Amino acid sequence: MNLSKNKKLILSILLDAFGMIPFIDIVWAPLSGYLMTKLYKGDKGKLAGIISFIEEIIPGTDFIPTFTLMWLYTYVFSSQRAQNDNIIDISK
């Protein structure tokens, strides 16, 4: 899915809210894993899809906002680390 950063955040929040419905876990778990791999490409998306599936299939873990956490990792934490990786130390 080629969505903007803000649209992905809104969709992530909605998908997390949908995933909190307890009686749909058996259907939602594989679907959430698939959607996670489509929202976030590459190895990070595949790993997040597996984590999302496990989180949804285990009873009592519906409150964890997996999609939103992946959005934060992708657009907040990874982008900060990428900016820091570009800094060159010339003091030596």
Rosetta constraint file for C-alpha pairs under 8 A:
AtomPair CA 1 CA 38 HARMONIC 5.91 0.50
AtomPair CA 1 CA 39 HARMONIC 5.49 0.50
AtomPair CA 2 CA 39 HARMONIC 7.85 0.50
AtomPair CA 3 CA 7 HARMONIC 6.06 0.50
AtomPair CA 3 CA 8 HARMONIC 6.04 0.50
AtomPair CA 4 CA 8 HARMONIC 6.17 0.50
AtomPair CA 5 CA 9 HARMONIC 6.38 0.50
AtomPair CA 5 CA 75 HARMONIC 7.60 0.50
AtomPair CA 6 CA 10 HARMONIC 6.37 0.50
AtomPair CA 7 CA 11 HARMONIC 6.07 0.50
AtomPair CA 8 CA 12 HARMONIC 5.86 0.50
AtomPair CA 8 CA 39 HARMONIC 7.65 0.50
AtomPair CA 8 CA 71 HARMONIC 7.41 0.50
AtomPair CA 9 CA 13 HARMONIC 6.22 0.50
AtomPair CA 9 CA 68 HARMONIC 6.68 0.50
AtomPair CA 9 CA 71 HARMONIC 6.41 0.50
AtomPair CA 10 CA 14 HARMONIC 6.26 0.50
AtomPair CA 11 CA 15 HARMONIC 6.05 0.50
AtomPair CA 12 CA 16 HARMONIC 6.10 0.50
AtomPair CA 12 CA 67 HARMONIC 4.88 0.50
AtomPair CA 12 CA 68 HARMONIC 5.21 0.50
AtomPair CA 12 CA 71 HARMONIC 7.30 0.50
AtomPair CA 13 CA 17 HARMONIC 6.18 0.50
AtomPair CA 13 CA 65 HARMONIC 7.62 0.50
AtomPair CA 13 CA 67 HARMONIC 7.00 0.50
AtomPair CA 13 CA 68 HARMONIC 5.92 0.50
AtomPair CA 14 CA 18 HARMONIC 6.13 0.50
AtomPair CA 15 CA 19 HARMONIC 6.06 0.50
AtomPair CA 15 CA 67 HARMONIC 7.01 0.50
AtomPair CA 16 CA 20 HARMONIC 6.53 0.50
AtomPair CA 16 CA 64 HARMONIC 7.90 0.50
AtomPair CA 16 CA 65 HARMONIC 5.33 0.50
AtomPair CA 16 CA 66 HARMONIC 6.80 0.50
AtomPair CA 16 CA 67 HARMONIC 6.13 0.50
AtomPair CA 16 CA 68 HARMONIC 7.17 0.50
AtomPair CA 17 CA 21 HARMONIC 7.60 0.50
AtomPair CA 19 CA 24 HARMONIC 7.93 0.50
AtomPair CA 19 CA 25 HARMONIC 7.46 0.50
AtomPair CA 19 CA 28 HARMONIC 6.87 0.50
AtomPair CA 19 CA 56 HARMONIC 7.25 0.50
AtomPair CA 19 CA 62 HARMONIC 6.37 0.50
AtomPair CA 20 CA 62 HARMONIC 4.95 0.50
AtomPair CA 20 CA 63 HARMONIC 6.11 0.50
AtomPair CA 21 CA 25 HARMONIC 7.51 0.50
AtomPair CA 21 CA 62 HARMONIC 7.70 0.50
AtomPair CA 22 CA 62 HARMONIC 7.20 0.50
AtomPair CA 24 CA 28 HARMONIC 5.76 0.50
AtomPair CA 25 CA 29 HARMONIC 5.56 0.50
AtomPair CA 25 CA 56 HARMONIC 6.04 0.50
AtomPair CA 25 CA 57 HARMONIC 5.93 0.50
AtomPair CA 26 CA 30 HARMONIC 7.70 0.50
AtomPair CA 26 CA 57 HARMONIC 6.50 0.50
AtomPair CA 27 CA 31 HARMONIC 6.73 0.50
AtomPair CA 28 CA 32 HARMONIC 5.77 0.50
AtomPair CA 28 CA 56 HARMONIC 7.17 0.50
AtomPair CA 29 CA 33 HARMONIC 6.36 0.50
AtomPair CA 29 CA 52 HARMONIC 7.21 0.50
AtomPair CA 29 CA 53 HARMONIC 4.75 0.50
AtomPair CA 29 CA 54 HARMONIC 7.34 0.50
AtomPair CA 29 CA 55 HARMONIC 7.82 0.50
AtomPair CA 29 CA 56 HARMONIC 4.88 0.50
AtomPair CA 29 CA 57 HARMONIC 5.43 0.50
AtomPair CA 30 CA 34 HARMONIC 6.25 0.50
AtomPair CA 30 CA 53 HARMONIC 5.72 0.50
AtomPair CA 31 CA 35 HARMONIC 6.10 0.50
AtomPair CA 31 CA 53 HARMONIC 7.99 0.50
AtomPair CA 32 CA 36 HARMONIC 6.01 0.50
AtomPair CA 32 CA 49 HARMONIC 7.13 0.50
AtomPair CA 32 CA 52 HARMONIC 6.32 0.50
AtomPair CA 32 CA 53 HARMONIC 6.31 0.50
AtomPair CA 32 CA 56 HARMONIC 7.82 0.50
AtomPair CA 33 CA 37 HARMONIC 6.49 0.50
AtomPair CA 33 CA 48 HARMONIC 7.48 0.50
AtomPair CA 33 CA 49 HARMONIC 3.97 0.50
AtomPair CA 33 CA 50 HARMONIC 5.97 0.50
AtomPair CA 33 CA 51 HARMONIC 7.61 0.50
AtomPair CA 33 CA 52 HARMONIC 5.34 0.50
AtomPair CA 33 CA 53 HARMONIC 4.85 0.50
AtomPair CA 34 CA 38 HARMONIC 6.48 0.50
AtomPair CA 34 CA 49 HARMONIC 6.28 0.50
AtomPair CA 35 CA 39 HARMONIC 6.11 0.50
AtomPair CA 35 CA 49 HARMONIC 7.49 0.50
AtomPair CA 36 CA 40 HARMONIC 6.06 0.50
AtomPair CA 36 CA 45 HARMONIC 6.18 0.50
AtomPair CA 36 CA 46 HARMONIC 7.60 0.50
AtomPair CA 36 CA 48 HARMONIC 6.45 0.50
AtomPair CA 36 CA 49 HARMONIC 4.95 0.50
AtomPair CA 36 CA 52 HARMONIC 7.34 0.50
AtomPair CA 36 CA 67 HARMONIC 7.11 0.50
AtomPair CA 37 CA 41 HARMONIC 6.01 0.50
AtomPair CA 37 CA 42 HARMONIC 7.88 0.50
AtomPair CA 37 CA 45 HARMONIC 4.61 0.50
AtomPair CA 37 CA 46 HARMONIC 5.32 0.50
AtomPair CA 37 CA 48 HARMONIC 7.15 0.50
AtomPair CA 37 CA 49 HARMONIC 5.41 0.50
AtomPair CA 38 CA 45 HARMONIC 7.43 0.50
AtomPair CA 39 CA 45 HARMONIC 7.34 0.50
AtomPair CA 40 CA 44 HARMONIC 7.01 0.50
AtomPair CA 40 CA 45 HARMONIC 4.48 0.50
AtomPair CA 40 CA 46 HARMONIC 7.97 0.50
AtomPair CA 41 CA 45 HARMONIC 4.93 0.50
AtomPair CA 41 CA 46 HARMONIC 7.39 0.50
AtomPair CA 42 CA 46 HARMONIC 6.48 0.50
AtomPair CA 43 CA 47 HARMONIC 6.13 0.50
AtomPair CA 44 CA 48 HARMONIC 6.03 0.50
AtomPair CA 45 CA 49 HARMONIC 5.98 0.50
AtomPair CA 46 CA 50 HARMONIC 6.39 0.50
AtomPair CA 47 CA 51 HARMONIC 6.26 0.50
AtomPair CA 48 CA 52 HARMONIC 5.90 0.50
AtomPair CA 48 CA 70 HARMONIC 7.07 0.50
AtomPair CA 49 CA 53 HARMONIC 6.12 0.50
AtomPair CA 50 CA 54 HARMONIC 6.25 0.50
AtomPair CA 51 CA 55 HARMONIC 5.99 0.50
AtomPair CA 51 CA 66 HARMONIC 7.98 0.50
AtomPair CA 52 CA 56 HARMONIC 6.10 0.50
AtomPair CA 52 CA 66 HARMONIC 6.09 0.50
AtomPair CA 52 CA 67 HARMONIC 7.74 0.50
AtomPair CA 53 CA 57 HARMONIC 6.08 0.50
AtomPair CA 54 CA 58 HARMONIC 6.21 0.50
AtomPair CA 55 CA 61 HARMONIC 5.91 0.50
AtomPair CA 55 CA 62 HARMONIC 6.98 0.50
AtomPair CA 55 CA 64 HARMONIC 7.62 0.50
AtomPair CA 55 CA 66 HARMONIC 7.86 0.50
AtomPair CA 56 CA 61 HARMONIC 6.65 0.50
AtomPair CA 56 CA 62 HARMONIC 6.01 0.50
AtomPair CA 65 CA 69 HARMONIC 6.06 0.50
AtomPair CA 66 CA 70 HARMONIC 6.16 0.50
AtomPair CA 67 CA 71 HARMONIC 6.29 0.50
AtomPair CA 68 CA 72 HARMONIC 6.23 0.50
AtomPair CA 69 CA 73 HARMONIC 6.14 0.50
AtomPair CA 70 CA 74 HARMONIC 6.04 0.50
AtomPair CA 71 CA 75 HARMONIC 5.93 0.50
AtomPair CA 71 CA 76 HARMONIC 7.74 0.50
AtomPair CA 72 CA 76 HARMONIC 5.10 0.50
AtomPair CA 72 CA 77 HARMONIC 6.47 0.50
AtomPair CA 73 CA 77 HARMONIC 4.93 0.50
AtomPair CA 73 CA 78 HARMONIC 5.82 0.50
AtomPair CA 74 CA 78 HARMONIC 5.38 0.50
AtomPair CA 74 CA 79 HARMONIC 7.00 0.50
AtomPair CA 75 CA 79 HARMONIC 5.74 0.50
AtomPair CA 76 CA 80 HARMONIC 6.25 0.50
AtomPair CA 77 CA 81 HARMONIC 6.34 0.50
AtomPair CA 78 CA 82 HARMONIC 6.09 0.50
AtomPair CA 79 CA 83 HARMONIC 6.23 0.50
AtomPair CA 80 CA 84 HARMONIC 6.37 0.50
AtomPair CA 81 CA 85 HARMONIC 6.18 0.50
AtomPair CA 82 CA 86 HARMONIC 6.69 0.50
AtomPair CA 83 CA 87 HARMONIC 7.23 0.50
